[in-house]
Amino acid sequence: MFTVKTPEETFSVIEAEFRPFLPAETVSLSECCGRILAEDILSSEYVPGFTRSTVDGYAVKASDTFGCSDSIPALLTLSGEILMGEEASVPLTPGCCFAVPTGGAVPEGADAVVMIEYTENYGDGMIGIEKPASPGMNMIYKGDDLVPGKTVLPAGRRITVSDIGALASLGITRIPVRRRLLAGIISTGDELVPVEETPEGGQIRDVNTHMLDALCREMGMDTRLYGIVNDQAELLSAVLEKAIAECDLVLISGGSSVGARDAASAVIEKHGSILFHGIAMKPGKPTILGKAGNKPVFGLPGHPVAAFFITKLYVRHAAAVLTGADYAVRTTPAILTEALSTNHGRSETLGVRLSEQDGKLYAAPVHTKSGLISALAGTDGYITISRDCEGLPAGAAVNVSFYSVN
């Protein structure tokens, strides 16, 4: 029988029962994108390391330009030109200026840079400033981005492409990250055949092995595929024992219901314990979560749509707990294109397609049965309707969650 948990209780069980356990390893800057940081990254220096100009122009003391205009320019003595990669040999003195390029160092004593478009070079060593400058204008100060001791990236963050730039700016070439989770994937069912074969009679192709493999890899995990196992408890038990020994997390696709040939629950319990059997949601009610040591063992519904959403919602959450990852599901508000009725006493998750009309974003639900995966192929995200909600009218405001995170 099912021992059903609400979606909220499901997340709580995962957080209460599992702990991060993956060791750290050090990888190169070119290998760290998408990995989970094992410790805080702190700045050891100032970034930028010098005060620099953001425009081509003249470094000045702002007070020397107050009150100037096109008709009454401020006349400043040109003290020299600072080339890229060089520093001024002398500080700026009142009544003088230095020519500086974009990104070039600003001399000591300067507190503004005037764009070259607002100046006139008279050719006799004098520069006319035709627009007053304010202190700090067109300058980036030393340490504006980072100072020594500042946290650049916190532990638990999944490293992004933009993070690579920050790490490179500090000269950090070796990055401490968590070892990748290894997910074992098992498909069960007498009706399953490999995808390269043509099904006959009541057979179907093994969609879930490949879908779950792709989902886990998208989440930053490595995978090990154990193939198709027939609906025999002894066979499944032997394969599960091997997967638990070799992997950090195991997904069993199929056999999670309570029918006579649905063996997943008993087999998982043989190798560990059952934390719950059933989630009050549609699709995905028959989901099992077991525990073998500190390793989660999920019994997923065999229906691909149900397996897809359970993996997106709960397997992803378990992976974050095991790696200590801090993740957030990206969302966007949208307008529902049609009325939806739900009175199952379960939350309901539906894929949606997004479209923009007159500057507004609309979400069109994609109706599909849990065994039919093709309709989800064109969806942009999903919405979840609370188990306490009996339905939503067309035009209702909804929150669309995207499939990818961070």
BELHUTA-V706383 format. One record per residue. N is the residue number from 1. RES is the residue in one small letter. PSI is psi in whole degrees, 0 to 359 (NA if undefined). D_CENTER is the distance of its C-alpha to the mean C-alpha in whole Angstrom. Layout:
# BELHUTA-V706383
n->N res->RES psi->PSI d_center->D_CENTER
n->N res->RES psi->PSI d_center->D_CENTER
This chain:
# BELHUTA-V706383
n->1 res->m psi->152 d_center->37
n->2 res->f psi->142 d_center->33
n->3 res->t psi->84 d_center->32
n->4 res->v psi->136 d_center->30
n->5 res->k psi->150 d_center->27
n->6 res->t psi->163 d_center->25
n->7 res->p psi->319 d_center->22
n->8 res->e psi->318 d_center->22
n->9 res->e psi->327 d_center->24
n->10 res->t psi->312 d_center->22
n->11 res->f psi->319 d_center->19
n->12 res->s psi->320 d_center->21
n->13 res->v psi->315 d_center->23
n->14 res->i psi->315 d_center->20
n->15 res->e psi->327 d_center->19
n->16 res->a psi->328 d_center->23
n->17 res->e psi->339 d_center->24
n->18 res->f psi->154 d_center->21
n->19 res->r psi->153 d_center->21
n->20 res->p psi->136 d_center->19
n->21 res->f psi->0 d_center->21
n->22 res->l psi->133 d_center->19
n->23 res->p psi->161 d_center->21
n->24 res->a psi->154 d_center->20
n->25 res->e psi->159 d_center->21
n->26 res->t psi->129 d_center->21
n->27 res->v psi->166 d_center->19
n->28 res->s psi->165 d_center->20
n->29 res->l psi->324 d_center->18
n->30 res->s psi->347 d_center->18
n->31 res->e psi->358 d_center->17
n->32 res->c psi->349 d_center->14
n->33 res->c psi->130 d_center->11
n->34 res->g psi->352 d_center->8
n->35 res->r psi->164 d_center->10
n->36 res->i psi->123 d_center->10
n->37 res->l psi->135 d_center->13
n->38 res->a psi->341 d_center->16
n->39 res->e psi->163 d_center->18
n->40 res->d psi->143 d_center->18
n->41 res->i psi->119 d_center->18
n->42 res->l psi->147 d_center->21
n->43 res->s psi->138 d_center->23
n->44 res->s psi->2 d_center->26
n->45 res->e psi->176 d_center->28
n->46 res->y psi->137 d_center->28
n->47 res->v psi->120 d_center->25
n->48 res->p psi->162 d_center->27
n->49 res->g psi->357 d_center->30
n->50 res->f psi->158 d_center->33
n->51 res->t psi->131 d_center->33
n->52 res->r psi->165 d_center->33
n->53 res->s psi->147 d_center->34
n->54 res->t psi->2 d_center->31
n->55 res->v psi->163 d_center->34
n->56 res->d psi->129 d_center->37
n->57 res->g psi->215 d_center->40
n->58 res->y psi->129 d_center->42
n->59 res->a psi->130 d_center->41
n->60 res->v psi->168 d_center->44
n->61 res->k psi->121 d_center->45
n->62 res->a psi->324 d_center->44
n->63 res->s psi->337 d_center->47
n->64 res->d psi->348 d_center->49
n->65 res->t psi->355 d_center->48
n->66 res->f psi->131 d_center->48
n->67 res->g psi->358 d_center->50
n->68 res->c psi->164 d_center->50
n->69 res->s psi->180 d_center->50
n->70 res->d psi->320 d_center->51
n->71 res->s psi->335 d_center->55
n->72 res->i psi->77 d_center->55
n->73 res->p psi->153 d_center->52
n->74 res->a psi->130 d_center->52
n->75 res->l psi->119 d_center->53
n->76 res->l psi->145 d_center->52
n->77 res->t psi->129 d_center->53
n->78 res->l psi->114 d_center->51
n->79 res->s psi->347 d_center->50
n->80 res->g psi->184 d_center->48
n->81 res->e psi->134 d_center->45
n->82 res->i psi->116 d_center->42
n->83 res->l psi->160 d_center->41
n->84 res->m psi->135 d_center->37
n->85 res->g psi->2 d_center->37
n->86 res->e psi->166 d_center->40
n->87 res->e psi->158 d_center->40
n->88 res->a psi->139 d_center->43
n->89 res->s psi->339 d_center->47
n->90 res->v psi->155 d_center->48
n->91 res->p psi->161 d_center->46
n->92 res->l psi->134 d_center->47
n->93 res->t psi->158 d_center->50
n->94 res->p psi->141 d_center->51
n->95 res->g psi->4 d_center->52
n->96 res->c psi->170 d_center->50
n->97 res->c psi->161 d_center->47
n->98 res->f psi->139 d_center->45
n->99 res->a psi->130 d_center->43
n->100 res->v psi->145 d_center->40
n->101 res->p psi->167 d_center->37
n->102 res->t psi->125 d_center->34
n->103 res->g psi->356 d_center->32
n->104 res->g psi->160 d_center->35
n->105 res->a psi->141 d_center->36
n->106 res->v psi->134 d_center->38
n->107 res->p psi->154 d_center->41
n->108 res->e psi->137 d_center->42
n->109 res->g psi->340 d_center->44
n->110 res->a psi->143 d_center->42
n->111 res->d psi->14 d_center->40
n->112 res->a psi->159 d_center->39
n->113 res->v psi->129 d_center->39
n->114 res->v psi->129 d_center->41
n->115 res->m psi->143 d_center->39
n->116 res->i psi->335 d_center->42
n->117 res->e psi->339 d_center->42
n->118 res->y psi->28 d_center->44
n->119 res->t psi->167 d_center->46
n->120 res->e psi->125 d_center->50
n->121 res->n psi->114 d_center->51
n->122 res->y psi->354 d_center->55
n->123 res->g psi->1 d_center->55
n->124 res->d psi->22 d_center->58
n->125 res->g psi->3 d_center->55
n->126 res->m psi->142 d_center->54
n->127 res->i psi->129 d_center->51
n->128 res->g psi->126 d_center->51
n->129 res->i psi->118 d_center->48
n->130 res->e psi->1 d_center->48
n->131 res->k psi->128 d_center->45
n->132 res->p psi->148 d_center->45
n->133 res->a psi->152 d_center->42
n->134 res->s psi->152 d_center->40
n->135 res->p psi->132 d_center->39
n->136 res->g psi->355 d_center->35
n->137 res->m psi->132 d_center->35
n->138 res->n psi->35 d_center->34
n->139 res->m psi->147 d_center->33
n->140 res->i psi->124 d_center->30
n->141 res->y psi->154 d_center->31
n->142 res->k psi->127 d_center->31
n->143 res->g psi->6 d_center->28
n->144 res->d psi->327 d_center->26
n->145 res->d psi->305 d_center->23
n->146 res->l psi->146 d_center->23
n->147 res->v psi->157 d_center->26
n->148 res->p psi->134 d_center->27
n->149 res->g psi->348 d_center->26
n->150 res->k psi->140 d_center->23
n->151 res->t psi->120 d_center->19
n->152 res->v psi->310 d_center->17
n->153 res->l psi->132 d_center->14
n->154 res->p psi->154 d_center->14
n->155 res->a psi->143 d_center->14
n->156 res->g psi->350 d_center->11
n->157 res->r psi->138 d_center->9
n->158 res->r psi->121 d_center->6
n->159 res->i psi->129 d_center->8
n->160 res->t psi->174 d_center->8
n->161 res->v psi->318 d_center->11
n->162 res->s psi->329 d_center->12
n->163 res->d psi->328 d_center->12
n->164 res->i psi->320 d_center->14
n->165 res->g psi->318 d_center->17
n->166 res->a psi->318 d_center->17
n->167 res->l psi->318 d_center->18
n->168 res->a psi->323 d_center->20
n->169 res->s psi->337 d_center->22
n->170 res->l psi->359 d_center->23
n->171 res->g psi->20 d_center->24
n->172 res->i psi->116 d_center->22
n->173 res->t psi->347 d_center->22
n->174 res->r psi->123 d_center->21
n->175 res->i psi->128 d_center->18
n->176 res->p psi->118 d_center->18
n->177 res->v psi->161 d_center->16
n->178 res->r psi->143 d_center->16
n->179 res->r psi->145 d_center->17
n->180 res->r psi->140 d_center->15
n->181 res->l psi->142 d_center->16
n->182 res->l psi->115 d_center->19
n->183 res->a psi->127 d_center->19
n->184 res->g psi->135 d_center->22
n->185 res->i psi->123 d_center->23
n->186 res->i psi->131 d_center->26
n->187 res->s psi->134 d_center->28
n->188 res->t psi->150 d_center->31
n->189 res->g psi->127 d_center->34
n->190 res->d psi->339 d_center->37
n->191 res->e psi->353 d_center->36
n->192 res->l psi->142 d_center->34
n->193 res->v psi->155 d_center->34
n->194 res->p psi->152 d_center->32
n->195 res->v psi->336 d_center->31
n->196 res->e psi->352 d_center->33
n->197 res->e psi->156 d_center->36
n->198 res->t psi->119 d_center->38
n->199 res->p psi->149 d_center->38
n->200 res->e psi->149 d_center->41
n->201 res->g psi->238 d_center->43
n->202 res->g psi->17 d_center->40
n->203 res->q psi->155 d_center->37
n->204 res->i psi->156 d_center->34
n->205 res->r psi->151 d_center->31
n->206 res->d psi->83 d_center->29
n->207 res->v psi->318 d_center->26
n->208 res->n psi->325 d_center->24
n->209 res->t psi->313 d_center->24
n->210 res->h psi->324 d_center->22
n->211 res->m psi->314 d_center->20
n->212 res->l psi->324 d_center->18
n->213 res->d psi->313 d_center->18
n->214 res->a psi->319 d_center->16
n->215 res->l psi->315 d_center->14
n->216 res->c psi->319 d_center->14
n->217 res->r psi->323 d_center->13
n->218 res->e psi->328 d_center->10
n->219 res->m psi->2 d_center->9
n->220 res->g psi->11 d_center->10
n->221 res->m psi->157 d_center->13
n->222 res->d psi->160 d_center->17
n->223 res->t psi->155 d_center->19
n->224 res->r psi->122 d_center->23
n->225 res->l psi->129 d_center->25
n->226 res->y psi->6 d_center->28
n->227 res->g psi->197 d_center->29
n->228 res->i psi->131 d_center->31
n->229 res->v psi->130 d_center->33
n->230 res->n psi->163 d_center->36
n->231 res->d psi->63 d_center->37
n->232 res->q psi->125 d_center->39
n->233 res->a psi->321 d_center->38
n->234 res->e psi->318 d_center->39
n->235 res->l psi->313 d_center->37
n->236 res->l psi->320 d_center->34
n->237 res->s psi->318 d_center->35
n->238 res->a psi->318 d_center->36
n->239 res->v psi->320 d_center->32
n->240 res->l psi->320 d_center->30
n->241 res->e psi->317 d_center->32
n->242 res->k psi->317 d_center->31
n->243 res->a psi->319 d_center->28
n->244 res->i psi->321 d_center->27
n->245 res->a psi->327 d_center->29
n->246 res->e psi->339 d_center->27
n->247 res->c psi->169 d_center->23
n->248 res->d psi->341 d_center->21
n->249 res->l psi->140 d_center->20
n->250 res->v psi->135 d_center->22
n->251 res->l psi->121 d_center->22
n->252 res->i psi->119 d_center->26
n->253 res->s psi->118 d_center->26
n->254 res->g psi->158 d_center->29
n->255 res->g psi->17 d_center->32
n->256 res->s psi->354 d_center->30
n->257 res->s psi->193 d_center->32
n->258 res->v psi->24 d_center->36
n->259 res->g psi->171 d_center->38
n->260 res->a psi->328 d_center->41
n->261 res->r psi->11 d_center->39
n->262 res->d psi->97 d_center->35
n->263 res->a psi->355 d_center->35
n->264 res->a psi->315 d_center->32
n->265 res->s psi->310 d_center->32
n->266 res->a psi->322 d_center->36
n->267 res->v psi->318 d_center->34
n->268 res->i psi->317 d_center->31
n->269 res->e psi->328 d_center->33
n->270 res->k psi->327 d_center->36
n->271 res->h psi->5 d_center->33
n->272 res->g psi->232 d_center->32
n->273 res->s psi->155 d_center->31
n->274 res->i psi->122 d_center->30
n->275 res->l psi->322 d_center->28
n->276 res->f psi->161 d_center->28
n->277 res->h psi->95 d_center->29
n->278 res->g psi->134 d_center->28
n->279 res->i psi->134 d_center->26
n->280 res->a psi->71 d_center->27
n->281 res->m psi->160 d_center->25
n->282 res->k psi->126 d_center->25
n->283 res->p psi->163 d_center->25
n->284 res->g psi->12 d_center->24
n->285 res->k psi->320 d_center->27
n->286 res->p psi->7 d_center->28
n->287 res->t psi->139 d_center->25
n->288 res->i psi->141 d_center->26
n->289 res->l psi->119 d_center->25
n->290 res->g psi->174 d_center->27
n->291 res->k psi->126 d_center->27
n->292 res->a psi->102 d_center->28
n->293 res->g psi->236 d_center->28
n->294 res->n psi->19 d_center->25
n->295 res->k psi->126 d_center->23
n->296 res->p psi->141 d_center->22
n->297 res->v psi->111 d_center->24
n->298 res->f psi->131 d_center->23
n->299 res->g psi->105 d_center->26
n->300 res->l psi->148 d_center->24
n->301 res->p psi->148 d_center->26
n->302 res->g psi->337 d_center->27
n->303 res->h psi->127 d_center->27
n->304 res->p psi->319 d_center->24
n->305 res->v psi->317 d_center->22
n->306 res->a psi->315 d_center->23
n->307 res->a psi->323 d_center->21
n->308 res->f psi->308 d_center->18
n->309 res->f psi->324 d_center->17
n->310 res->i psi->321 d_center->18
n->311 res->t psi->315 d_center->16
n->312 res->k psi->320 d_center->13
n->313 res->l psi->309 d_center->14
n->314 res->y psi->322 d_center->16
n->315 res->v psi->319 d_center->15
n->316 res->r psi->319 d_center->11
n->317 res->h psi->319 d_center->13
n->318 res->a psi->320 d_center->15
n->319 res->a psi->321 d_center->13
n->320 res->a psi->319 d_center->11
n->321 res->v psi->317 d_center->15
n->322 res->l psi->332 d_center->16
n->323 res->t psi->354 d_center->14
n->324 res->g psi->21 d_center->14
n->325 res->a psi->144 d_center->10
n->326 res->d psi->111 d_center->9
n->327 res->y psi->157 d_center->6
n->328 res->a psi->138 d_center->7
n->329 res->v psi->126 d_center->8
n->330 res->r psi->136 d_center->8
n->331 res->t psi->163 d_center->12
n->332 res->t psi->142 d_center->15
n->333 res->p psi->147 d_center->19
n->334 res->a psi->172 d_center->21
n->335 res->i psi->128 d_center->25
n->336 res->l psi->133 d_center->26
n->337 res->t psi->344 d_center->28
n->338 res->e psi->160 d_center->30
n->339 res->a psi->145 d_center->31
n->340 res->l psi->133 d_center->30
n->341 res->s psi->132 d_center->32
n->342 res->t psi->127 d_center->31
n->343 res->n psi->39 d_center->33
n->344 res->h psi->352 d_center->32
n->345 res->g psi->14 d_center->32
n->346 res->r psi->149 d_center->28
n->347 res->s psi->154 d_center->25
n->348 res->e psi->134 d_center->24
n->349 res->t psi->128 d_center->21
n->350 res->l psi->139 d_center->21
n->351 res->g psi->149 d_center->20
n->352 res->v psi->154 d_center->20
n->353 res->r psi->136 d_center->21
n->354 res->l psi->142 d_center->20
n->355 res->s psi->154 d_center->23
n->356 res->e psi->131 d_center->24
n->357 res->q psi->127 d_center->28
n->358 res->d psi->40 d_center->30
n->359 res->g psi->5 d_center->26
n->360 res->k psi->148 d_center->25
n->361 res->l psi->128 d_center->22
n->362 res->y psi->144 d_center->24
n->363 res->a psi->118 d_center->22
n->364 res->a psi->115 d_center->25
n->365 res->p psi->144 d_center->24
n->366 res->v psi->113 d_center->25
n->367 res->h psi->124 d_center->27
n->368 res->t psi->149 d_center->27
n->369 res->k psi->157 d_center->29
n->370 res->s psi->342 d_center->27
n->371 res->g psi->357 d_center->28
n->372 res->l psi->110 d_center->28
n->373 res->i psi->338 d_center->24
n->374 res->s psi->328 d_center->25
n->375 res->a psi->330 d_center->25
n->376 res->l psi->344 d_center->21
n->377 res->a psi->331 d_center->21
n->378 res->g psi->12 d_center->21
n->379 res->t psi->155 d_center->19
n->380 res->d psi->343 d_center->16
n->381 res->g psi->200 d_center->15
n->382 res->y psi->158 d_center->17
n->383 res->i psi->153 d_center->19
n->384 res->t psi->126 d_center->20
n->385 res->i psi->126 d_center->23
n->386 res->s psi->148 d_center->25
n->387 res->r psi->341 d_center->27
n->388 res->d psi->356 d_center->30
n->389 res->c psi->130 d_center->29
n->390 res->e psi->354 d_center->32
n->391 res->g psi->171 d_center->31
n->392 res->l psi->140 d_center->29
n->393 res->p psi->159 d_center->32
n->394 res->a psi->139 d_center->31
n->395 res->g psi->356 d_center->30
n->396 res->a psi->147 d_center->28
n->397 res->a psi->129 d_center->25
n->398 res->v psi->160 d_center->22
n->399 res->n psi->115 d_center->18
n->400 res->v psi->126 d_center->16
n->401 res->s psi->134 d_center->13
n->402 res->f psi->155 d_center->11
n->403 res->y psi->323 d_center->10
n->404 res->s psi->159 d_center->6
n->405 res->v psi->168 d_center->4
n->406 res->n psi->NA d_center->2
